Amino acid sequence: MGIEGVEKRYALLLACKDSEYVKEVYGGYFNVFVATFGEEGERWDLFRVVEGEFPEKNELGKYDGFVVSGSPFDAYGNEHWILKLCFLLRTLDVMRKKVLGICFGHQVLCRALGGKVGKARSGWDIGLRKVRIVKDFSPCASLDDLDDFPPALSIIECHQDEVWEVPMGAEVRAISDKTGVEMFTIGDHILGIQGHPEYTKDILNNLIDRLLNTSCIEKGFADDARSKLQIAEPDRKCWERICKMFLKGR
């Protein structure tokens, strides 16, 4: 429970449909996100924005934060639901509501708030990626620093689009050898992360299989991504802590 017993309330804006694997193993992506970012005593609501399901404008003030998921769609696309999502994100920015964007969510946040996104100039990034955190980054204004975090964190990536240019007033908070904007912030209420803090290795392996079966990637590329997954682990606990500190303000 929050201050004086008020229940904290969050919304997941789901920009993808549940895969058969995730439905069978986890009961859907909603459960994956809540298991990663949620805490006891909170209320989490699901809005399948990819299917045109959005929160009512008069309900937005009741939420403490929003999470925008990844998606197989392009964040720079002009599908009706993507344009509607951009409008919602601009509204939440004006309200200074906490918004955490993951992968597609990171990119569409950037687009909605005036930045530029497009196809990754170096192609697909799938697998584990070492991300270098900018030294003075803190996900919560009440914290002076994150000295107990390592200077670089591994995260699961799966994207072929990227942020080209962050919005005015945004700050790049993490970079990698592959991607110039791995994480950005605007004030203390917007956080975009290109990687997937919520993904487990089995979720990514299943996604690699599906991308291979639909000829989105080549076999050699898929094999290389799988082999790298076997020899290292993502820093899921660190990323989970960063996201929770941001969303909860502590």
BELLINJO-V315486 format. One record per backbone hydrogen bond with DSSP energy under -1.0 kcal/mol. CO is the residue of the C=O (numbers start at 1). NH is the residue of the N-H. E is the energy in kcal/mol with one decimal. If there is no record, write none. Layout:
CO/NH/E ; CO/NH/E
This chain:
2/5/-1.5 ; 3/6/-1.8 ; 6/2/-3.4 ; 8/43/-2.8 ; 9/64/-3.5 ; 10/45/-2.5 ; 11/67/-2.5 ; 12/14/-1.0 ; 12/47/-2.6 ; 13/69/-2.0 ; 14/50/-1.8 ; 19/23/-2.4 ; 20/24/-2.3 ; 21/25/-2.8 ; 22/26/-2.3 ; 22/28/-1.7 ; 28/32/-1.1 ; 29/33/-2.6 ; 30/34/-2.5 ; 31/35/-2.2 ; 32/36/-1.3 ; 33/37/-3.0 ; 34/38/-2.0 ; 39/42/-1.6 ; 43/10/-3.0 ; 45/12/-2.9 ; 47/14/-2.2 ; 47/49/-1.9 ; 48/51/-1.7 ; 48/53/-2.1 ; 49/52/-2.0 ; 56/59/-1.9 ; 59/62/-1.8 ; 60/63/-1.7 ; 65/11/-1.7 ; 66/100/-2.9 ; 67/13/-3.5 ; 68/102/-2.6 ; 74/77/-1.8 ; 79/83/-2.2 ; 80/84/-2.5 ; 81/85/-2.1 ; 82/86/-2.4 ; 83/87/-1.9 ; 84/88/-2.2 ; 85/89/-2.7 ; 86/90/-2.0 ; 87/91/-2.0 ; 88/92/-2.5 ; 89/93/-2.0 ; 90/94/-2.1 ; 91/95/-1.9 ; 92/97/-2.6 ; 98/66/-2.1 ; 99/191/-2.4 ; 100/68/-2.9 ; 101/193/-2.9 ; 102/105/-2.7 ; 103/107/-2.2 ; 104/108/-3.3 ; 105/109/-1.9 ; 106/110/-1.6 ; 107/111/-2.5 ; 108/112/-2.8 ; 109/113/-1.8 ; 110/115/-3.2 ; 111/114/-1.6 ; 116/164/-2.7 ; 116/165/-2.1 ; 118/162/-2.8 ; 120/123/-1.6 ; 125/159/-1.9 ; 127/157/-3.2 ; 129/155/-2.0 ; 131/153/-2.6 ; 132/175/-1.8 ; 134/137/-2.0 ; 140/143/-2.2 ; 146/149/-2.2 ; 151/133/-2.2 ; 153/131/-3.0 ; 154/235/-2.4 ; 155/129/-2.2 ; 156/196/-3.1 ; 157/127/-2.4 ; 159/125/-2.4 ; 160/120/-3.1 ; 162/118/-2.2 ; 165/116/-2.8 ; 167/170/-2.1 ; 171/185/-2.1 ; 173/134/-3.2 ; 174/182/-2.5 ; 174/183/-1.3 ; 175/132/-3.1 ; 179/176/-2.2 ; 182/194/-2.8 ; 183/173/-3.3 ; 183/174/-1.4 ; 184/192/-2.8 ; 185/171/-2.6 ; 186/189/-1.4 ; 186/190/-1.5 ; 189/99/-2.6 ; 190/186/-1.6 ; 191/101/-2.8 ; 192/184/-1.8 ; 193/103/-2.8 ; 200/204/-1.9 ; 201/205/-2.5 ; 202/206/-2.0 ; 203/207/-1.9 ; 204/208/-2.8 ; 205/209/-1.9 ; 206/210/-2.0 ; 207/211/-2.5 ; 208/212/-2.3 ; 209/213/-2.6 ; 210/214/-1.4 ; 211/216/-2.7 ; 211/217/-1.0 ; 212/215/-1.5 ; 218/222/-2.3 ; 219/223/-2.9 ; 220/224/-2.0 ; 221/225/-2.1 ; 222/226/-2.3 ; 223/227/-2.3 ; 224/228/-1.8 ; 225/229/-1.4 ; 226/230/-1.1 ; 234/236/-1.8 ; 235/239/-2.2 ; 236/240/-2.8 ; 237/241/-2.1 ; 238/242/-2.4 ; 239/243/-2.5 ; 240/244/-2.5 ; 241/245/-2.7 ; 242/246/-2.0 ; 243/247/-2.8 ; 244/248/-2.8 ; 245/249/-1.2
